[in-house]
Amino acid sequence: EAQLVESGGGLVQAGGSLRLSCATSGFKFDDFYIGWFRQVPGKEREGVSCISPSDGSTWYADSVKGRFTISSDNTKHTVYLQMNSLKPEDTAVYYCAADPLRESWTVAWGYRYIDNWGQGTLVTVST
């Protein structure tokens, strides 16, 4: 059974930084894209970033390009999201996910086809 456990959320002032971690187990790490979605109440879940641990390729939403960096530690089966220059509009619950298809992040509503999710971690950016 796939397990994804997020950590690292919290409260930070605008302009600050946080690093999220997603520790995974129960599936073949290299065969999946692993990454992050975020969601605020009343809105659809949106793709933030994903990485292919097998070749290191990455994808970022336009709203976070240049501020967020995703990476993976293939020995620990863990993915990280370094978030810098945080803005109040980055406030959301961040969910880690694993899926064989990159399009699950890049296509609207692609998240609906993902079966493997973490429990979510709240990121709050204050003004």
N, C-alpha and C positions, 0 to 999 in steps of 0.2 A: 504494500500500500504506500502510495506516494505521500510524503510529508514535507511541508514547507513551513518553516518557523521564522517569522520576522522579528527583528528587534531594532532598536535605535531611534524610534520616534520620540517626540517630546515637544517642548515649547522653546521657541527661539525668536529673537528679535529680527526684524527685517534687516537683510544684509548679512545675517549670520549663516552658519553652516551646520549640517547634520549629516551623519552617515548611517544609512540603513543597511542591515544585513539580512540575508535570507539563507538559512541553513536548510539543506535538502537531504532527503534520504528516500529509499524505497523505489527508485527508478534509475535508469541509466542516464546519468548526468549529461554525457556528451551527445545524446540523441535528441535533446530538447533545446528549444529556445527558453531562456529563463529571464524573467524581468519583472517589471512593476507597472501596475495600474494605480490610479487614484480616483477617489470618488468623494463628492460632497453631497449633502442631502438634497434631494430633488433633481439631481443631474445624473446623466449616464456615466458609467465607469469609463475612464479614458486611458488609453495607453500612454505611458510615460517613456519607457525605455526597455530594451531587451538586448540580450547578448547570446551568441552561440558559443558555448564553451569549447566546442570542437575546433573552430577556426578563428574565434575572437571577434567575429563581425558583430557590429552593434547597430542599433537604430535608436533615434531620439525623436520625441515629439518636438515640433518647432518651438513650442513654448518653453522648453528647457534646454535647448541647444546652447552650448557655450557656458552653461551654469552647472549642469549635472554631468557626472561621469559614472558609467557602469563598468564593473570589472568582475572577474570571477577567479576564485581560487579552486582550481580543479582537484587539488589534493584534499581539500576540505569539503568539496561539493557545496560551496557557498558563493553566493553572488552578493555584491555590494553596490550601493548607490550613494555616491558622494554628491551631496547637494550643497552648492555654494551660492552666494548672493541670493539668498531666499527672499521671496516676496510674499506679502499677505495672500495673494491669489494662489500660492502653492499650498495653502492650508487645505488638508484633506485627510481621509484615511487612505493609507498606501497599502496595497495588496501585492504580495509576491505571487507569481504564477509560473507554471511550466507547461509548454505546449510544443508539439512538433512543428507547428507552422508559424513563421514570422508574421504572416498576415493577420494572425489573431491580435497582434498589437496595432498593426498599421491600418486596418480596415475598421470603419465605424461598426460598432456592435460585434466585432470579432470576438470580444471577450465572452460573449454568450456561448461560445463553442468550447471554452476551456473547462477542463474537468479538475485540474489540479491547482488549488489555491491555498495560500496561507490565511491566517486568521485576521490579518490587518493590523496596522500600527498607525496611531494618530500623529500627524505632524501639524503643529499650530505655529503660524508665523505672525507675530504681533507687530503692530506699527510703532 
